[in-house]
Amino acid sequence: MGKLTGIKVIDLSVFLPGPMMTMMMADQGAVVWKIESKDGDPAREQAPFEASQSVWFRNLNRGKKSLALDLKSTAGKERLWDLIADADVFVEGFRPGVMKRLGFDYAAVSERNQRIVYCSISAFGQEGELAHHPGHDLAVQAMAGFLAVNDGSDATPVVPGVPSADMAAGLTALSAVLMALLAARSSGKGDFIDCAMFDSLLPWCAHTAGSAIAAGPAPRSDSQRSLGGAGLYQVYRTADDRHVVLGGRELKFAANLLGALDRMDLYALAERPAGEQSELIAFLRETFVQRTRDEWVAWFAEKDVAFAPVLDFREALDLPHIAQRGLWIEDKGAHHLAPAIRFAGEDWHPSPAPELDSDG
């Protein structure tokens, strides 16, 4: 029995933030009704496919029920109202104003079910001058300042490998919904959550954008310890054209590494502020390019240094550590990434993702 057994969720979201959030609830026993259009969540059509389903869709929608409704029709509206009557949570990811036009905004829904927790997830929030601005993750990262420091050596921003704004919103929405559910237990009244991807991502820059937060200039990557301005927090090319990273800020790691390389004379360079370590970075670049990635993995094996090889997803998922922690599971011919939230003494087994309108 999951921690959220007995909770009923109505989910009108698609793509990433909302589906991730409600899947985390389904993984813990919540009954999640995924309300889709007659065409279904667009993620259903995103390749690659395995066991006749999109891998993307399955790994964000397992354990849910699917119901296809035309919310512009009387029948579709009535069916949704039936579901809302005893629901605990309502999640939607449309642009601001859409739910009001359909007749399912928070005011209307809470009038029928005063204890419901209603969560709206959008790019820039329900209010403010950007509220109606269209955009997915990349646009949000760009507007929030994050893309400016997701840059290469020539200072040109590159497309990030992680949809951080999407994921930040999903996690923020989940936290807010659980807080509101706890409050509703004693008050008997639900709440409205305006979860913006922009708002959710912004706090993630506290450790890198300090100067800007303090009303000063914007940070530059080459002068930030976490963004490429330090030798011990850096990516290095190897002899086989692969890469490794040093990922520790502590000076003890610099001492351990430079001692092992018989170059303790360079230790003072590691003590310099970020942005003033170009000589150390140059030395380490020259050093790492002398061996292959796997040779460096072997060399570092017994050394206390925050080091890691840069793996692709195939290599990462094949790590023994993944199997040991049960993070990648095959079930009935389909692969699942296990939930990061698992509790001691409880076994987790993946539930299938629903076919479109399979629970109507």
BAVONU-41096 format. One record per residue (C-alpha): chain; residue in one letter; residue number from 1; x, y, z. Coordinates in nm, 3 decimals. Layout:
REM BAVONU-41096
mol;type;seq;x;y;z
A;A;NUM;X;Y;Z $
...
This chain:
REM BAVONU-41096
mol;type;seq;x;y;z
A;M;1;0.000;0.000;0.000 $
A;G;2;0.145;0.335;-0.107 $
A;K;3;0.163;0.650;0.100 $
A;L;4;-0.108;0.813;-0.116 $
A;T;5;-0.356;0.526;-0.129 $
A;G;6;-0.708;0.673;-0.114 $
A;I;7;-0.616;0.999;-0.290 $
A;K;8;-0.800;1.066;-0.616 $
A;V;9;-0.636;1.289;-0.876 $
A;I;10;-0.782;1.441;-1.193 $
A;D;11;-0.500;1.519;-1.437 $
A;L;12;-0.553;1.729;-1.749 $
A;S;13;-0.183;1.789;-1.818 $
A;V;14;0.036;1.666;-2.104 $
A;F;15;0.406;1.640;-2.196 $
A;L;16;0.637;1.670;-1.891 $
A;P;17;0.572;1.871;-1.570 $
A;G;18;0.217;1.768;-1.483 $
A;P;19;0.246;1.405;-1.596 $
A;M;20;0.570;1.361;-1.400 $
A;M;21;0.408;1.506;-1.087 $
A;T;22;0.094;1.291;-1.110 $
A;M;23;0.294;0.977;-1.194 $
A;M;24;0.489;1.025;-0.872 $
A;M;25;0.154;1.029;-0.695 $
A;A;26;0.035;0.719;-0.884 $
A;D;27;0.357;0.539;-0.789 $
A;Q;28;0.252;0.590;-0.427 $
A;G;29;-0.099;0.452;-0.470 $
A;A;30;-0.303;0.756;-0.574 $
A;V;31;-0.578;0.691;-0.829 $
A;V;32;-0.494;0.922;-1.118 $
A;W;33;-0.748;0.987;-1.392 $
A;K;34;-0.563;1.113;-1.697 $
A;I;35;-0.812;1.319;-1.895 $
A;E;36;-0.710;1.335;-2.260 $
A;S;37;-0.844;1.474;-2.583 $
A;K;38;-0.968;1.232;-2.846 $
A;D;39;-0.615;1.248;-2.998 $
A;G;40;-0.448;1.178;-2.665 $
A;D;41;-0.142;1.322;-2.495 $
A;P;42;0.107;1.420;-2.772 $
A;A;43;0.375;1.228;-2.581 $
A;R;44;0.201;0.908;-2.693 $
A;E;45;0.339;0.970;-3.043 $
A;Q;46;0.697;1.048;-2.943 $
A;A;47;0.956;0.791;-3.055 $
A;P;48;1.117;0.562;-2.961 $
A;F;49;0.856;0.295;-2.898 $
A;E;50;0.880;-0.027;-2.700 $
A;A;51;0.608;-0.287;-2.650 $
A;S;52;0.376;-0.074;-2.866 $
A;Q;53;0.404;0.238;-2.647 $
A;S;54;0.618;0.549;-2.642 $
A;V;55;0.899;0.508;-2.389 $
A;W;56;0.852;0.874;-2.295 $
A;F;57;0.478;0.832;-2.241 $
A;R;58;0.513;0.511;-2.040 $
A;N;59;0.774;0.655;-1.807 $
A;L;60;0.562;0.957;-1.721 $
A;N;61;0.215;0.802;-1.716 $
A;R;62;0.237;0.454;-1.568 $
A;G;63;-0.026;0.354;-1.316 $
A;K;64;-0.289;0.601;-1.440 $
A;K;65;-0.636;0.559;-1.586 $
A;S;66;-0.708;0.719;-1.924 $
A;L;67;-1.033;0.883;-2.021 $
A;A;68;-1.076;1.071;-2.350 $
A;L;69;-1.324;1.357;-2.319 $
A;D;70;-1.438;1.642;-2.540 $
A;L;71;-1.452;1.919;-2.282 $
A;K;72;-1.639;2.144;-2.524 $
A;S;73;-1.931;1.902;-2.532 $
A;T;74;-2.206;1.870;-2.274 $
A;A;75;-2.141;1.499;-2.227 $
A;G;76;-1.768;1.555;-2.179 $
A;K;77;-1.826;1.829;-1.922 $
A;E;78;-2.076;1.621;-1.727 $
A;R;79;-1.840;1.324;-1.712 $
A;L;80;-1.561;1.544;-1.579 $
A;W;81;-1.791;1.696;-1.316 $
A;D;82;-1.878;1.343;-1.203 $
A;L;83;-1.510;1.270;-1.147 $
A;I;84;-1.446;1.601;-0.972 $
A;A;85;-1.724;1.542;-0.718 $
A;D;86;-1.513;1.324;-0.488 $
A;A;87;-1.163;1.412;-0.614 $
A;D;88;-0.884;1.534;-0.388 $
A;V;89;-0.658;1.693;-0.649 $
A;F;90;-0.714;1.862;-0.985 $
A;V;91;-0.415;1.931;-1.212 $
A;E;92;-0.415;2.122;-1.540 $
A;G;93;-0.143;2.252;-1.769 $
A;F;94;-0.322;2.475;-2.017 $
A;R;95;-0.241;2.837;-2.090 $
A;P;96;-0.396;3.083;-1.843 $
A;G;97;-0.762;3.146;-1.919 $
A;V;98;-0.835;2.818;-2.098 $
A;M;99;-0.990;2.643;-1.798 $
A;K;100;-1.215;2.940;-1.726 $
A;R;101;-1.343;2.936;-2.084 $
A;L;102;-1.415;2.565;-2.048 $
A;G;103;-1.596;2.626;-1.719 $
A;F;104;-1.347;2.439;-1.498 $
A;D;105;-1.144;2.716;-1.336 $
A;Y;106;-1.071;2.702;-0.964 $
A;A;107;-1.371;2.915;-0.870 $
A;A;108;-1.610;2.680;-1.049 $
A;V;109;-1.444;2.358;-0.934 $
A;S;110;-1.406;2.461;-0.569 $
A;E;111;-1.771;2.568;-0.559 $
A;R;112;-1.865;2.207;-0.628 $
A;N;113;-1.587;2.049;-0.420 $
A;Q;114;-1.452;2.286;-0.156 $
A;R;115;-1.183;2.048;-0.032 $
A;I;116;-1.018;1.999;-0.371 $
A;V;117;-0.655;2.104;-0.422 $
A;Y;118;-0.637;2.268;-0.764 $
A;C;119;-0.295;2.300;-0.930 $
A;S;120;-0.235;2.501;-1.248 $
A;I;121;0.104;2.445;-1.412 $
A;S;122;0.215;2.691;-1.678 $
A;A;123;0.533;2.840;-1.821 $
A;F;124;0.515;3.184;-1.658 $
A;G;125;0.222;3.169;-1.417 $
A;Q;126;-0.138;3.286;-1.416 $
A;E;127;-0.050;3.655;-1.366 $
A;G;128;0.219;3.897;-1.482 $
A;E;129;0.315;4.038;-1.819 $
A;L;130;0.454;3.704;-1.938 $
A;A;131;0.154;3.500;-1.828 $
A;H;132;0.024;3.448;-2.183 $
A;H;133;0.365;3.418;-2.348 $
A;P;134;0.397;3.077;-2.517 $
A;G;135;0.698;2.864;-2.441 $
A;H;136;0.832;2.530;-2.330 $
A;D;137;1.137;2.451;-2.118 $
A;L;138;1.403;2.614;-2.338 $
A;A;139;1.222;2.948;-2.347 $
A;V;140;1.178;2.946;-1.970 $
A;Q;141;1.545;2.867;-1.911 $
A;A;142;1.638;3.149;-2.149 $
A;M;143;1.411;3.406;-1.980 $
A;A;144;1.521;3.304;-1.629 $
A;G;145;1.892;3.359;-1.700 $
A;F;146;1.996;2.996;-1.687 $
A;L;147;2.073;2.954;-2.056 $
A;A;148;2.323;3.239;-2.043 $
A;V;149;2.550;3.030;-1.819 $
A;N;150;2.482;2.705;-2.006 $
A;D;151;2.752;2.806;-2.249 $
A;G;152;3.065;2.673;-2.413 $
A;S;153;3.419;2.809;-2.411 $
A;D;154;3.319;3.069;-2.672 $
A;A;155;3.040;3.195;-2.440 $
A;T;156;2.768;3.079;-2.682 $
A;P;157;2.467;2.926;-2.501 $
A;V;158;2.384;2.570;-2.602 $
A;V;159;2.062;2.372;-2.574 $
A;P;160;2.066;2.211;-2.225 $
A;G;161;2.053;1.835;-2.190 $
A;V;162;1.805;1.847;-1.903 $
A;P;163;1.461;2.015;-1.917 $
A;S;164;1.526;2.175;-1.578 $
A;A;165;1.227;2.411;-1.584 $
A;D;166;0.988;2.126;-1.663 $
A;M;167;1.127;1.906;-1.390 $
A;A;168;1.151;2.187;-1.135 $
A;A;169;0.784;2.265;-1.195 $
A;G;170;0.683;1.901;-1.154 $
A;L;171;0.867;1.872;-0.823 $
A;T;172;0.742;2.209;-0.700 $
A;A;173;0.384;2.120;-0.792 $
A;L;174;0.409;1.788;-0.611 $
A;S;175;0.544;1.953;-0.296 $
A;A;176;0.275;2.222;-0.302 $
A;V;177;-0.006;1.973;-0.359 $
A;L;178;0.108;1.752;-0.072 $
A;M;179;0.133;2.056;0.159 $
A;A;180;-0.219;2.163;0.061 $
A;L;181;-0.355;1.811;0.115 $
A;L;182;-0.210;1.808;0.466 $
A;A;183;-0.369;2.145;0.540 $
A;A;184;-0.704;2.031;0.399 $
A;R;185;-0.715;1.744;0.646 $
A;S;186;-0.768;1.983;0.934 $
A;S;187;-0.941;2.274;0.758 $
A;G;188;-1.165;2.078;0.526 $
A;K;189;-1.084;2.333;0.255 $
A;G;190;-0.864;2.290;-0.048 $
A;D;191;-0.645;2.549;-0.216 $
A;F;192;-0.531;2.692;-0.548 $
A;I;193;-0.170;2.649;-0.659 $
A;D;194;-0.030;2.871;-0.935 $
A;C;195;0.282;2.672;-1.028 $
A;A;196;0.495;2.846;-1.290 $
A;M;197;0.793;2.675;-1.451 $
A;F;198;0.970;3.013;-1.437 $
A;D;199;0.908;3.057;-1.064 $
A;S;200;1.000;2.696;-0.991 $
A;L;201;1.335;2.716;-1.171 $
A;L;202;1.451;3.053;-1.041 $
A;P;203;1.558;2.941;-0.689 $
A;W;204;1.793;2.687;-0.847 $
A;C;205;2.040;2.967;-0.927 $
A;A;206;2.111;3.067;-0.565 $
A;H;207;2.460;2.914;-0.567 $
A;T;208;2.566;3.059;-0.903 $
A;A;209;2.385;3.392;-0.945 $
A;G;210;2.471;3.548;-0.610 $
A;S;211;2.604;3.870;-0.760 $
A;A;212;2.286;3.926;-0.960 $
A;I;213;2.061;3.827;-0.669 $
A;A;214;2.240;4.089;-0.461 $
A;A;215;2.147;4.351;-0.724 $
A;G;216;2.492;4.340;-0.886 $
A;P;217;2.619;4.226;-1.226 $
A;A;218;2.530;3.897;-1.390 $
A;P;219;2.771;3.610;-1.326 $
A;R;220;2.994;3.480;-1.604 $
A;S;221;3.061;3.109;-1.639 $
A;D;222;3.439;3.146;-1.650 $
A;S;223;3.441;3.325;-1.316 $
A;Q;224;3.212;3.086;-1.127 $
A;R;225;3.343;2.785;-0.939 $
A;S;226;3.038;2.575;-1.035 $
A;L;227;3.029;2.684;-1.398 $
A;G;228;3.379;2.631;-1.530 $
A;G;229;3.601;2.883;-1.354 $
A;A;230;3.782;2.631;-1.134 $
A;G;231;4.024;2.354;-1.217 $
A;L;232;3.874;2.102;-0.978 $
A;Y;233;3.519;2.154;-1.113 $
A;Q;234;3.576;2.111;-1.483 $
A;V;235;3.535;1.887;-1.789 $
A;Y;236;3.849;1.748;-1.955 $
A;R;237;3.906;1.574;-2.287 $
A;T;238;4.094;1.243;-2.290 $
A;A;239;4.325;1.078;-2.544 $
A;D;240;4.040;0.881;-2.705 $
A;D;241;3.832;1.196;-2.758 $
A;R;242;3.606;1.119;-2.463 $
A;H;243;3.574;1.319;-2.144 $
A;V;244;3.614;1.302;-1.768 $
A;V;245;3.522;1.547;-1.496 $
A;L;246;3.664;1.667;-1.169 $
A;G;247;3.365;1.746;-0.949 $
A;G;248;3.487;1.850;-0.607 $
A;R;249;3.536;2.198;-0.465 $
A;E;250;3.723;2.096;-0.149 $
A;L;251;4.095;2.168;-0.141 $
A;K;252;4.165;1.822;0.000 $
A;F;253;4.077;1.682;-0.344 $
A;A;254;4.323;1.921;-0.508 $
A;A;255;4.595;1.804;-0.267 $
A;N;256;4.515;1.437;-0.331 $
A;L;257;4.515;1.480;-0.709 $
A;L;258;4.821;1.701;-0.740 $
A;G;259;5.009;1.485;-0.493 $
A;A;260;4.934;1.175;-0.699 $
A;L;261;5.053;1.360;-1.011 $
A;D;262;5.368;1.471;-0.826 $
A;R;263;5.278;1.838;-0.883 $
A;M;264;5.211;1.976;-0.537 $
A;D;265;5.391;2.288;-0.655 $
A;L;266;5.063;2.377;-0.830 $
A;Y;267;4.851;2.353;-0.515 $
A;A;268;4.855;2.730;-0.463 $
A;L;269;4.676;2.766;-0.799 $
A;A;270;4.381;2.564;-0.662 $
A;E;271;4.354;2.808;-0.372 $
A;R;272;4.295;3.101;-0.606 $
A;P;273;3.942;3.236;-0.660 $
A;A;274;3.736;3.094;-0.945 $
A;G;275;3.824;3.271;-1.267 $
A;E;276;4.190;3.295;-1.169 $
A;Q;277;4.284;2.931;-1.219 $
A;S;278;4.363;2.927;-1.591 $
A;E;279;4.715;2.791;-1.534 $
A;L;280;4.583;2.498;-1.331 $
A;I;281;4.312;2.428;-1.588 $
A;A;282;4.571;2.436;-1.868 $
A;F;283;4.794;2.188;-1.682 $
A;L;284;4.504;1.951;-1.618 $
A;R;285;4.394;1.970;-1.981 $
A;E;286;4.745;1.874;-2.092 $
A;T;287;4.750;1.593;-1.835 $
A;F;288;4.413;1.434;-1.907 $
A;V;289;4.464;1.425;-2.282 $
A;Q;290;4.758;1.188;-2.231 $
A;R;291;4.543;0.884;-2.139 $
A;T;292;4.213;0.735;-2.249 $
A;R;293;3.897;0.780;-2.045 $
A;D;294;3.901;0.422;-1.919 $
A;E;295;4.269;0.444;-1.832 $
A;W;296;4.189;0.742;-1.613 $
A;V;297;3.902;0.549;-1.451 $
A;A;298;4.152;0.279;-1.354 $
A;W;299;4.409;0.536;-1.238 $
A;F;300;4.160;0.711;-1.008 $
A;A;301;4.015;0.389;-0.867 $
A;E;302;4.199;0.399;-0.534 $
A;K;303;4.236;0.775;-0.504 $
A;D;304;4.016;0.999;-0.291 $
A;V;305;3.933;1.252;-0.561 $
A;A;306;3.589;1.365;-0.682 $
A;F;307;3.632;1.227;-1.033 $
A;A;308;3.392;1.070;-1.284 $
A;P;309;3.396;0.960;-1.646 $
A;V;310;3.142;1.125;-1.875 $
A;L;311;2.908;0.841;-1.972 $
A;D;312;2.636;0.834;-2.233 $
A;F;313;2.293;0.709;-2.129 $
A;R;314;2.363;0.354;-2.253 $
A;E;315;2.677;0.336;-2.041 $
A;A;316;2.503;0.498;-1.743 $
A;L;317;2.205;0.262;-1.744 $
A;D;318;2.439;-0.037;-1.773 $
A;L;319;2.631;0.058;-1.457 $
A;P;320;2.623;-0.212;-1.186 $
A;H;321;2.512;0.063;-0.947 $
A;I;322;2.188;0.103;-1.145 $
A;A;323;2.108;-0.268;-1.110 $
A;Q;324;2.211;-0.277;-0.745 $
A;R;325;1.965;0.000;-0.659 $
A;G;326;1.690;-0.127;-0.889 $
A;L;327;1.670;0.197;-1.086 $
A;W;328;1.604;0.049;-1.432 $
A;I;329;1.350;-0.230;-1.454 $
A;E;330;1.215;-0.447;-1.733 $
A;D;331;0.857;-0.561;-1.688 $
A;K;332;0.652;-0.748;-1.948 $
A;G;333;0.881;-0.640;-2.230 $
A;A;334;0.888;-0.273;-2.132 $
A;H;335;1.153;-0.075;-1.948 $
A;H;336;1.085;0.166;-1.663 $
A;L;337;1.295;0.412;-1.468 $
A;A;338;1.213;0.343;-1.105 $
A;P;339;1.085;0.628;-0.887 $
A;A;340;1.351;0.815;-0.694 $
A;I;341;1.116;0.818;-0.393 $
A;R;342;1.100;0.470;-0.244 $
A;F;343;1.049;0.377;0.118 $
A;A;344;1.232;0.123;0.332 $
A;G;345;1.054;-0.209;0.360 $
A;E;346;0.828;-0.142;0.062 $
A;D;347;0.864;-0.318;-0.273 $
A;W;348;0.792;-0.127;-0.592 $
A;H;349;0.671;-0.283;-0.914 $
A;P;350;0.585;-0.080;-1.224 $
A;S;351;0.224;-0.051;-1.330 $
A;P;352;0.143;-0.027;-1.701 $
A;A;353;0.069;0.303;-1.870 $
A;P;354;-0.289;0.320;-1.998 $
A;E;355;-0.398;0.293;-2.357 $
A;L;356;-0.600;0.594;-2.469 $
A;D;357;-0.955;0.598;-2.327 $
A;S;358;-0.910;0.253;-2.172 $
A;D;359;-1.095;0.335;-1.850 $
A;G;360;-1.396;0.522;-1.982 $
